Amino acid sequence: MADYRRVTSVLVEELVKIVGAKNVTVDPEKMETYSHDEETDPRYQHMPEVVVFPDTAAQIAEIMQLANRELIPVVARGGGTGLAAAAVPLFGGIVVSTERMNQVLEIDEEAMYMVVQPGVRTDDVQKAAKEKGMFYAGDPCSGDSCVIGGNVATNAGGNRAIKYGTTRNQVYGFEVVTPLGKIVRLGGRLEKSTTGYSLDHLVMGSEGTLGIITEITLRLKPMPQNVIDLLAIFPTIDQAIGIVAKVIKAGITPTCVEFMDNATVKSVEHFLKAKQPHSDVGNYIIIQVEGQSDEDIEDKSVLLDELCMTNGALEVLVADPAKIWHARKSFLEAAREESLIQSKEDMVVPVNRIAALMHEAAEISRKYSFITRIASHAGDGNVHFHVLKGDMSEQEWDSKLKAFQKEIYVLVYKLGGKLSGEHGIGYKRRQLMEEYADPVELEMMRAIKKALDPNLILNPGKIFLVE
Ligand SMILES: Cc1cc2nc3c(=O)[nH]c(=O)nc-3n(C[C@H](O)[C@H](O)[C@H](O)COP(=O)(O)OP(=O)(O)OC[C@H]3O[C@@H](n4cnc5c(N)ncnc54)[C@H](O)[C@@H]3O)c2cc1C
């Protein structure tokens, strides 16, 4: 790791010249927010030395050039909703917040695209598209507080990834400031391209380690006209998860297939103080489908009802979308109310292995007497397996969690899976990444990082270590 210098008052003055005095802060109280993301374990928190609020790519380019000259680390910050401590300034230095870059710049209804600045909230992207009768398909559960730049940087998934893909699939191209402070446009408003390396795909999902995204051109779609949400309730996890492959095999392409285990249903019920159907024993599968017409929706619903009932469902209900999605999106906060400290595993396996993962993971957590809460973007094999610390001592928690993770990730990799389906590696999973990723793959990643960021200035200490 580079030998970084400290931020001096002279450097702060230079930052003031770039972005203006009111857009720079060194006030510890104001900077506290930027010392953490939504990972609540205080051990992952680190204070920045200065936070800046630029509003143009040119300003960010100047900041990067200055940081290279003075060997000061820089971390880009979106909504701060990450769960991997990726936006935490591990070595202090400068945090570049995109808060002021929050404008929708253009919506083209004919060509169906939208140009946005990185600090636009994801919900506002969806709303802006809807106002023009169009649809932005990205839908992370944190949409009310994360921003689109953060979504691109983490390649956020979410509820609709099974049908529409992750954020990567919603992006035509973007403008990015490189670690050395140059401005470049990657990708393009094209349906295909074989014009050298796909650098856009390299930067997307790189968790702010290869560039700071300053403008994004997003793909829009026609607004689906006929949509239904079904809630299928099963007495066992095996029956609930078992339905996923059957739904996909039946030729229906659902927009969402989400899972919540019974303990999570109870936790959400308690948190929202709102009775959930069959919460005494029920494990939930929420299925959303779109149709060409009312008849099409009716046919799909009948088929899904048959499939679920044959698989042992207690009941299949037409769900109130507002209520059921509020319940699903409350999963994290509800679990957090039970235990502020928890390990939020985000593993992903091939869809046909998700039942095996759930089964064996439950066995392993029982062995360690862990309390768990499980929700899953089941349709794309991504399981949010939260292990709650509760009132365990620090020492017991640390040693048990380490042993648990060892078993669980050996299992995940044996099943053909990976460490993270959507939350990323950040700082939190760096150690696991070093242990489980293919060493050659890591070598390639390190070589890319060193080539693009020779001074290791941009978001250092994330994903993997580089010497
Ligand atoms: C309640 C809750 C539900 C969630 N649900 C989902 C979900 O369904 N799917 C999912 O994928 N994630 C989910 N997350 C995780 C998180 O919301 C996503 O990772 C999101 O994409 C992070 O966006 P952000 O704006 O908050 O980014 P931040 O947390 O601010 O930053 C995340 C990373 O992106 C980098 N970054 C931010 N902006 C830029 C930029 N302009 N240029 C370059 N790098 C940048 C940062 O340096 C950091 O490495 C959830 C989180 C919470 C708290």
The ligand as an SDF file (V2000), in Angstrom:
LIG
                    3D

 53 58  0  0  0  0  0  0  0  0999 V2000
  -32.0100   -1.3710    3.0930 C   0  0  0  0  0  0  0  0  0  0  0  0
  -30.9970   -1.7050    2.0180 C   0  0  0  0  0  0  0  0  0  0  0  0
  -31.3950   -2.4840    0.9470 C   0  0  0  0  0  0  0  0  0  0  0  0
  -30.4700   -2.7810   -0.0610 C   0  0  0  0  0  0  0  0  0  0  0  0
  -30.8910   -3.5110   -1.1440 N   0  0  0  0  0  0  0  0  0  0  0  0
  -30.0360   -3.7460   -2.1530 C   0  0  0  0  0  0  0  0  0  0  0  0
  -30.4850   -4.4810   -3.3110 C   0  0  0  0  0  0  0  0  0  0  0  0
  -31.6370   -4.8970   -3.4130 O   0  0  0  0  0  0  0  0  0  0  0  0
  -29.5740   -4.6870   -4.3000 N   0  0  0  0  0  0  0  0  0  0  0  0
  -28.2820   -4.2250   -4.2030 C   0  0  0  0  0  0  0  0  0  0  0  0
  -27.4990   -4.4450   -5.1360 O   0  0  0  0  0  0  0  0  0  0  0  0
  -27.8540   -3.5460   -3.1280 N   0  0  0  0  0  0  0  0  0  0  0  0
  -28.6890   -3.2890   -2.1110 C   0  0  0  0  0  0  0  0  0  0  0  0
  -28.2420   -2.5870   -1.0170 N   0  0  0  0  0  0  0  0  0  0  0  0
  -26.8420   -2.1070   -0.9760 C   0  0  0  0  0  0  0  0  0  0  0  0
  -26.6450   -0.6840   -1.5630 C   0  0  0  0  0  0  0  0  0  0  0  0
  -27.8360    0.0640   -1.4850 O   0  0  0  0  0  0  0  0  0  0  0  0
  -26.1510   -0.7490   -3.0100 C   0  0  0  0  0  0  0  0  0  0  0  0
  -24.8550   -1.3070   -3.0390 O   0  0  0  0  0  0  0  0  0  0  0  0
  -26.1340    0.6200   -3.7120 C   0  0  0  0  0  0  0  0  0  0  0  0
  -25.8640    0.4310   -5.0800 O   0  0  0  0  0  0  0  0  0  0  0  0
  -25.0980    1.5840   -3.1300 C   0  0  0  0  0  0  0  0  0  0  0  0
  -25.3490    2.8650   -3.6650 O   0  0  0  0  0  0  0  0  0  0  0  0
  -24.9490    4.1800   -2.8610 P   0  0  0  0  0  0  0  0  0  0  0  0
  -25.3020    5.3510   -3.6930 O   0  0  0  0  0  0  0  0  0  0  0  0
  -25.5120    4.1730   -1.5100 O   0  0  0  0  0  0  0  0  0  0  0  0
  -23.3640    3.9920   -2.8310 O   0  0  0  0  0  0  0  0  0  0  0  0
  -22.3220    4.2150   -1.6450 P   0  0  0  0  0  0  0  0  0  0  0  0
  -22.6440    3.3370   -0.4960 O   0  0  0  0  0  0  0  0  0  0  0  0
  -22.1500    5.6530   -1.3720 O   0  0  0  0  0  0  0  0  0  0  0  0
  -20.9900    3.6860   -2.3570 O   0  0  0  0  0  0  0  0  0  0  0  0
  -20.8600    2.3400   -2.7400 C   0  0  0  0  0  0  0  0  0  0  0  0
  -19.5790    2.1820   -3.5640 C   0  0  0  0  0  0  0  0  0  0  0  0
  -19.7180    2.9020   -4.7860 O   0  0  0  0  0  0  0  0  0  0  0  0
  -18.6850    3.8700   -4.9170 C   0  0  0  0  0  0  0  0  0  0  0  0
  -19.2790    5.0480   -5.5630 N   0  0  0  0  0  0  0  0  0  0  0  0
  -20.3640    5.7600   -5.1890 C   0  0  0  0  0  0  0  0  0  0  0  0
  -20.6140    6.7310   -6.0870 N   0  0  0  0  0  0  0  0  0  0  0  0
  -19.6660    6.6260   -7.0530 C   0  0  0  0  0  0  0  0  0  0  0  0
  -19.3780    7.3340   -8.2640 C   0  0  0  0  0  0  0  0  0  0  0  0
  -20.1290    8.3580   -8.6630 N   0  0  0  0  0  0  0  0  0  0  0  0
  -18.3260    6.9220   -9.0000 N   0  0  0  0  0  0  0  0  0  0  0  0
  -17.5620    5.8820   -8.6210 C   0  0  0  0  0  0  0  0  0  0  0  0
  -17.7710    5.1890   -7.4970 N   0  0  0  0  0  0  0  0  0  0  0  0
  -18.8190    5.5480   -6.7290 C   0  0  0  0  0  0  0  0  0  0  0  0
  -18.1790    4.1350   -3.5070 C   0  0  0  0  0  0  0  0  0  0  0  0
  -16.8330    4.5620   -3.5180 O   0  0  0  0  0  0  0  0  0  0  0  0
  -18.3340    2.7460   -2.8990 C   0  0  0  0  0  0  0  0  0  0  0  0
  -17.2360    1.9560   -3.2630 O   0  0  0  0  0  0  0  0  0  0  0  0
  -29.1310   -2.2950    0.0270 C   0  0  0  0  0  0  0  0  0  0  0  0
  -28.7470   -1.5180    1.1220 C   0  0  0  0  0  0  0  0  0  0  0  0
  -29.6570   -1.2230    2.1110 C   0  0  0  0  0  0  0  0  0  0  0  0
  -29.2080   -0.3710    3.2640 C   0  0  0  0  0  0  0  0  0  0  0  0
  1  2  1  0
  2  3  1  0
  2 52  2  0
  3  4  2  0
  4  5  1  0
  4 50  1  0
  5  6  2  0
  6  7  1  0
  6 13  1  0
  7  8  2  0
  7  9  1  0
  9 10  1  0
 10 11  2  0
 10 12  1  0
 12 13  2  0
 13 14  1  0
 14 15  1  0
 14 50  1  0
 15 16  1  0
 16 17  1  0
 16 18  1  0
 18 19  1  0
 18 20  1  0
 20 21  1  0
 20 22  1  0
 22 23  1  0
 23 24  1  0
 24 25  2  0
 24 26  1  0
 24 27  1  0
 27 28  1  0
 28 29  2  0
 28 30  1  0
 28 31  1  0
 31 32  1  0
 32 33  1  0
 33 34  1  0
 33 48  1  0
 34 35  1  0
 35 36  1  0
 35 46  1  0
 36 37  1  0
 36 45  1  0
 37 38  2  0
 38 39  1  0
 39 40  1  0
 39 45  2  0
 40 41  1  0
 40 42  2  0
 42 43  1  0
 43 44  2  0
 44 45  1  0
 46 47  1  0
 46 48  1  0
 48 49  1  0
 50 51  2  0
 51 52  1  0
 52 53  1  0
M  END
$$$$
